[in-house]
Amino acid sequence: MTGLAACSRVDNGGGGTGADGEEGQSTLERLREQGFVAVALANEVPFGFVDSSGEAAGQSPAVARAVFEELGVPEIQASATSWDGLIPGLQANRYDVIAAGVFITPERCEQVSFTEPTATSPEAFLVDEGNPHGIQHFEDFADNPDLTLAVLNGSVEQTYAEYFGVPGGQLELIPDQTRGFELLQSGRVDAVSMLAVSHTYLLIERDLEDEYTVTDPFYPVMNDNEEKGWGGLCVRQEDEELLSEMNRVIGEFKESGRLLELGEEWGFTEDDLPDETTTAELCEG
């Protein structure tokens, strides 16, 4: 795979040092001075993952790399972590930015600051070829106690499953996409819940399209509202200048078509690009 190999690398730990560098130095000034930004990803294809060559790859790291190049920071140093470790790691200054396609929700907005949206995708389930249990919605698990579902720990999918009444005993909480797929392969779960584009790209990447099925995509309806989630990059709440500059560049990318170009390699289409929905609206709920 291409995209980030030329000027990014994956480290075991991030290089974030908090919002303040030397006295009077902003985070953006520190990043420009050191020449790299520490980025966290969660190994979910195609949003953010480590490819076969050991490089950071995916739509979200691609956007991060392009944004920071525009801001005078030529390199990203990426750290892979569990999904539920992303926000705590950012708050603990282990890295400066989360580039993992994290959905913007009111609860998360209380913990971190999001850029304006960069992509979306409907939900779907990854199941055995032919979908032998006829799984199409979270309600199918609530209705059938014999079915087990894998969801990322701390994800919106976990929230959806709980909302639609899936008992905790039927949920397998997983740290990343790879673990979910392993559980499906071994027969320990009947489905994995993630975004449709994540499932589709995984099967293409591993040439497994004849062995597994991605169910029909959908947006869950909760409290009479269609839950169309939007993902963005995350920074610490105190990094207001950094957030403002990142949003300026993302806005320019959206207007010029660059945002679409950055996502196309990873299976994103024009339908997955931001509409007029703003982060402020998403944070309000």
Wavefront OBJ file of the C-alpha trace (Angstrom):
o trace
v 0.000 0.000 0.000
v 1.030 3.552 -0.576
v 0.066 6.861 0.939
v 2.163 7.378 4.054
v 5.253 5.279 3.555
v 7.455 8.114 2.359
v 7.327 10.196 5.495
v 5.744 8.396 8.406
v 6.712 5.619 10.721
v 5.119 3.489 13.396
v 6.612 3.618 16.872
v 5.820 1.645 20.020
v 4.997 4.884 21.811
v 4.008 8.403 20.884
v 6.071 11.522 21.250
v 3.429 13.897 22.585
v 4.567 16.177 25.395
v 1.374 18.072 26.186
v -0.074 21.348 25.012
v 2.841 23.450 26.229
v 6.414 23.044 25.100
v 9.035 25.496 26.238
v 7.702 28.563 28.033
v 5.468 30.530 25.659
v 5.682 27.889 22.940
v 2.416 26.588 21.469
v 1.879 22.971 20.491
v 1.984 23.850 16.795
v 5.259 25.711 17.263
v 6.691 22.698 19.080
v 5.602 20.327 16.312
v 7.144 22.521 13.640
v 10.375 22.731 15.610
v 10.673 18.983 16.172
v 9.520 18.139 12.641
v 6.949 15.474 13.473
v 3.571 14.944 15.125
v 2.790 11.937 17.332
v -0.405 10.280 16.060
v -2.485 7.434 17.522
v -4.408 4.909 15.436
v -6.395 1.804 16.362
v -5.659 -0.723 13.599
v -9.049 -0.479 11.900
v -8.880 -0.693 8.128
v -9.338 1.500 6.218
v -9.574 4.306 8.814
v -6.169 3.913 10.435
v -3.908 0.879 10.635
v -0.394 -0.495 10.218
v 0.077 -2.004 6.749
v 2.160 -5.036 5.742
v 5.293 -2.908 5.399
v 4.929 -1.557 8.926
v 3.769 1.895 7.841
v 0.832 3.919 9.125
v -1.942 3.755 6.537
v -5.621 4.521 6.034
v -7.905 7.476 5.433
v -7.478 9.202 8.776
v -3.636 9.079 8.868
v -3.612 10.195 5.221
v -5.678 13.255 6.119
v -3.484 13.923 9.168
v -0.291 13.663 7.140
v -1.589 16.028 4.441
v -2.903 18.540 6.986
v 0.351 18.668 8.925
v 2.434 18.961 5.765
v 0.412 22.101 5.020
v 1.121 23.310 8.560
v 4.873 22.843 8.223
v 5.189 19.508 10.060
v 6.634 17.032 7.528
v 6.375 13.708 9.381
v 3.883 11.711 11.411
v 5.012 9.158 13.981
v 2.164 6.748 14.572
v 1.394 4.509 17.554
v -1.149 1.680 17.334
v -3.272 1.211 20.456
v -6.528 -0.378 21.530
v -9.708 1.511 20.685
v -10.552 2.241 24.300
v -7.001 3.520 24.886
v -7.116 6.289 22.274
v -8.650 9.141 24.279
v -6.901 8.291 27.580
v -3.594 8.187 25.727
v -4.195 11.603 24.195
v -5.135 13.036 27.569
v -1.986 11.519 29.069
v 0.136 13.282 26.407
v 1.416 10.072 24.834
v 0.594 11.594 21.447
v -0.722 14.835 19.989
v -3.460 13.715 17.592
v -5.846 10.777 17.218
v -6.227 9.714 13.575
v -8.555 6.728 13.812
v -11.892 7.831 12.364
v -13.308 8.425 15.852
v -16.966 9.404 15.648
v -17.880 12.796 17.082
v -20.291 12.338 19.995
v -21.361 14.626 22.865
v -19.702 12.320 25.411
v -16.367 12.368 23.586
v -16.580 16.123 23.053
v -16.387 16.489 26.819
v -12.996 14.759 26.775
v -11.251 15.899 23.571
v -11.617 18.458 20.793
v -12.580 17.270 17.316
v -11.794 18.816 13.986
v -14.635 19.351 11.567
v -15.839 16.009 10.119
v -13.652 14.278 7.546
v -15.676 11.140 6.671
v -18.674 8.956 7.450
v -19.900 5.438 6.722
v -23.048 3.476 7.532
v -23.006 0.495 9.885
v -22.911 -3.148 8.781
v -22.076 -6.599 10.125
v -19.357 -8.947 8.963
v -20.713 -12.506 8.925
v -19.967 -15.888 7.414
v -20.555 -16.226 3.680
v -24.237 -16.205 2.826
v -25.225 -14.740 6.218
v -26.590 -18.052 7.565
v -28.356 -16.442 10.541
v -29.975 -13.668 8.496
v -28.383 -10.922 10.593
v -29.282 -7.385 9.492
v -29.669 -5.300 12.660
v -28.706 -5.155 16.338
v -32.265 -6.189 17.169
v -31.569 -9.603 15.649
v -29.188 -10.334 18.527
v -31.675 -9.142 21.120
v -34.280 -11.467 19.585
v -31.992 -14.514 19.407
v -30.077 -15.428 22.591
v -27.914 -17.891 20.672
v -26.199 -15.160 18.635
v -23.010 -13.421 19.784
v -21.713 -10.082 18.507
v -18.208 -8.600 18.629
v -17.948 -4.816 19.098
v -15.049 -2.496 19.799
v -14.848 -1.663 23.488
v -15.902 1.966 23.950
v -17.251 2.304 20.403
v -20.522 3.702 19.090
v -21.387 0.146 18.042
v -21.292 -0.884 21.689
v -23.686 1.975 22.446
v -25.987 0.880 19.614
v -26.007 -2.731 20.805
v -26.911 -1.711 24.347
v -29.621 0.683 23.111
v -31.295 -2.047 21.059
v -31.272 -4.454 23.983
v -28.438 -6.851 23.193
v -27.628 -8.551 26.532
v -24.095 -8.110 27.826
v -23.587 -11.869 27.764
v -24.010 -11.839 23.982
v -21.410 -9.118 23.449
v -17.724 -9.801 22.977
v -15.810 -6.578 23.645
v -12.720 -6.409 21.460
v -9.672 -4.092 21.413
v -9.363 -3.854 17.625
v -10.679 -5.033 14.288
v -8.161 -7.859 13.949
v -9.357 -9.515 17.151
v -12.966 -9.324 15.989
v -12.124 -11.014 12.715
v -10.196 -13.743 14.541
v -13.230 -14.444 16.727
v -15.468 -14.693 13.656
v -13.006 -17.018 11.932
v -12.887 -19.320 14.963
v -16.684 -19.386 15.332
v -16.656 -17.719 18.750
v -18.915 -14.913 17.488
v -21.571 -14.836 14.790
v -20.864 -11.311 13.588
v -18.590 -8.311 13.974
v -20.151 -4.840 14.120
v -18.246 -1.973 12.507
v -18.639 0.497 9.684
v -19.475 -0.962 6.282
v -16.372 0.480 4.642
v -14.172 -1.179 7.304
v -15.573 -4.644 6.611
v -15.490 -4.225 2.856
v -11.888 -3.036 2.745
v -10.742 -5.799 5.111
v -12.153 -8.514 2.847
v -10.625 -6.927 -0.250
v -7.252 -6.544 1.472
v -7.203 -10.203 2.564
v -8.892 -11.610 -0.564
v -11.689 -13.167 1.502
v -14.730 -11.876 -0.361
v -15.855 -15.454 -1.155
v -15.685 -16.572 2.476
v -17.452 -13.766 4.333
v -20.362 -11.396 3.723
v -20.899 -7.742 4.581
v -24.572 -7.211 5.414
v -26.647 -4.394 3.952
v -25.421 -1.038 5.324
v -27.739 1.034 7.512
v -27.872 3.973 9.896
v -29.420 3.015 13.266
v -32.469 5.024 14.350
v -32.357 5.972 18.030
v -34.940 8.154 19.730
v -36.477 8.870 16.293
v -33.148 10.189 14.985
v -31.033 8.558 12.284
v -27.554 8.066 13.762
v -25.318 9.118 10.884
v -21.951 9.286 12.556
v -19.115 11.533 11.457
v -15.451 10.939 12.173
v -12.750 13.546 12.683
v -9.242 14.007 14.019
v -8.888 14.609 17.773
v -6.612 16.893 19.787
v -6.441 17.906 23.437
v -9.000 20.505 24.473
v -6.336 23.037 25.399
v -4.824 22.947 21.879
v -7.160 25.613 20.496
v -4.664 27.174 18.068
v -3.706 23.782 16.671
v -7.372 22.838 16.218
v -8.120 26.110 14.451
v -5.271 25.663 11.988
v -6.186 22.033 11.307
v -9.789 23.053 10.614
v -8.617 25.788 8.249
v -6.692 23.255 6.161
v -9.477 20.644 6.277
v -11.901 23.301 5.017
v -9.562 24.070 2.133
v -9.231 20.350 1.333
v -13.005 19.965 1.298
v -13.440 22.885 -1.100
v -10.629 21.823 -3.453
v -11.547 18.125 -3.641
v -8.353 17.051 -1.891
v -10.335 15.448 0.941
v -11.988 13.107 -1.557
v -8.640 12.293 -3.174
v -7.148 11.362 0.189
v -9.998 8.943 0.900
v -10.449 7.318 -2.493
v -7.454 5.011 -2.100
v -9.092 3.579 1.007
v -12.538 2.954 -0.483
v -14.227 6.226 0.477
v -16.502 7.883 -2.065
v -18.170 11.258 -2.415
v -21.117 9.844 -0.414
v -18.768 9.387 2.547
v -17.586 13.002 2.570
v -18.840 15.651 4.992
v -22.072 17.467 4.230
v -22.911 20.701 6.024
v -23.040 19.018 9.442
v -20.654 20.733 11.862
v -18.712 19.438 14.838
v -20.556 21.917 17.068
v -23.893 20.350 16.068
v -22.583 16.829 16.663
v -21.206 17.776 20.066
v -24.612 19.122 21.081
v -26.249 15.835 20.110
l 1 2 3 4 5 6 7 8 9 10 11 12 13 14 15 16 17 18 19 20 21 22 23 24 25 26 27 28 29 30 31 32 33 34 35 36 37 38 39 40 41 42 43 44 45 46 47 48 49 50 51 52 53 54 55 56 57 58 59 60 61 62 63 64 65 66 67 68 69 70 71 72 73 74 75 76 77 78 79 80 81 82 83 84 85 86 87 88 89 90 91 92 93 94 95 96 97 98 99 100 101 102 103 104 105 106 107 108 109 110 111 112 113 114 115 116 117 118 119 120 121 122 123 124 125 126 127 128 129 130 131 132 133 134 135 136 137 138 139 140 141 142 143 144 145 146 147 148 149 150 151 152 153 154 155 156 157 158 159 160 161 162 163 164 165 166 167 168 169 170 171 172 173 174 175 176 177 178 179 180 181 182 183 184 185 186 187 188 189 190 191 192 193 194 195 196 197 198 199 200 201 202 203 204 205 206 207 208 209 210 211 212 213 214 215 216 217 218 219 220 221 222 223 224 225 226 227 228 229 230 231 232 233 234 235 236 237 238 239 240 241 242 243 244 245 246 247 248 249 250 251 252 253 254 255 256 257 258 259 260 261 262 263 264 265 266 267 268 269 270 271 272 273 274 275 276 277 278 279 280 281 282 283 284 285
